[in-house]
Amino acid sequence: MSPEDSYDIVVVGAGPAGSTAATYAARAGASVLLVDRKKDIGVPLQCGGFLPHHETLQELVPSAQLPYTLEEYPSSCVHTTTTLQRFIAPNGQSKQFEVDADVLNRRQFDKYLAREATRCGAQLMVGTNVLEVNGNSLIVDGVFGKHTIDAKVLIGADGPNSIVGRTKGLVRDPDPMGTGTAFEYELSGVDVDREAVEMYFGKDYVPGGYAWIISQGGDTANIGVGIREVLFKTGMCARDYLDRFMYEHPIASEKLKSGSIVSVVSGLVPVGGAPRRTATMDTLIAGDAAGHIIATNGGGISTAMVGGKIAGETAVDSLNGTCKLTEYDLRWREQMGLEIKTAAYARKLMDNLMRSDSMMSAAIKMISPEHMKAVQCGRLPDTVKKGLIKLNFGTR
């Protein structure tokens, strides 16, 4: 395709946040260009696809207005459905709570979202890298050649290392513990619990993080580790920890070690909370670029899409003169800021505990299934907060 010279809104990144922003902006009548560096949307993947059902999502972010695309996605986007989330402590004890969720086929889901944006009138430009951001202009290059594209509003939905965010000064405070690495395998030939998402803890396998097993239906599963590089042992990398989990963990390895690795997925996860500012007079950031993630579980699909919806709507409102673009900061924080901030705080409380297997096992034993679910949703009941602080004090 040959793009126009200028648009009302240019969105960089066609993941869940960017495609949602483009959808809502185009639906409101704006001229929208959606740019993505991938030649094939959804490939390669950079994270898994665990998505609670609509009712649970509303419970997760009760003040948020959820995008319709979080409820109406096609069945072809779903690998399987789970009903439980189970925590396995370092000592092998487990605790679980009910949560109905879909395990998404992210390749299909991301394509669906991008197609929905184009159905609503946005133009899509794949295989295109943003080389430079100069004010309201983007210099891009890729399979369709080199272009300079002007925008009245830029929306950066281009991940944790957003070029749009960096150029505009919309970045998080430096924190070596604020960015995690997610490294995953898709396995075939395994026999795992198809009803439950399992999360494993233990400093020898995932120091400062957790490992997971998520059935994709049949004999396939997604397994992975979410881990902070600053806690790696000398000479170890994320793949080493995942291999250790797959082949050596006393419980998990019995389910996994005979499996065949059919794909590898990796990416960065911003678990340090949101930047102080996510908007300027001409630019917004959303999704991972804006820290729109629940740090206690690493989940970011739903919050990214909520952020994208608000970004698209605010961009159009600013063009229509009904608000300033900087109102975006207030809007998204009103809808989900408390949950994101609370989850980041809870993650910090857990960080010290995760360095001690005995303390982490004690924490999981202490927290009831009901409260465990609340923490996973970005809420921190007072009794849990006091208990975690007490356990932290005991580790000093």
Buried (B, 14 or more C-beta within 10 A) or exposed (E): EEBEEBBBBBBBBBBBBBBBBBBBBBBBEBBBBBBBBBEEBBEEBBBBBBBBBBEBBBBBBEEBEBBBBBEEBEEEBBBBBBEBBBBBBBBEEBBBBEBEBBBBBBBBBBBBBBBBBBEBBBBBBBBBBBEEBEEBBBBBBBEBEEBBBBBBBBBBBBBBEBBBBBBBEBBBEEBEBBBBBBBBBBBBEBEBBBEBBBBBBBBEBBBBBBBBBBBBBEBBBBBBBBBBBEBBEEEBBBBBBBBBBBEEBEBBBEBBEEBEEEEBBBBBBBBBBBBEBBBBEBBBBBBBBBBBBBBBBBBBBBBBBBBBBBBBBBBBBBBEEEBEBBBBBEBBBEBBBBBBBBBBBBBBBBBBBBEBBBBBBBBBEBBEBEBBBBBBBBBBBEEBBEBBEEBBEEEE
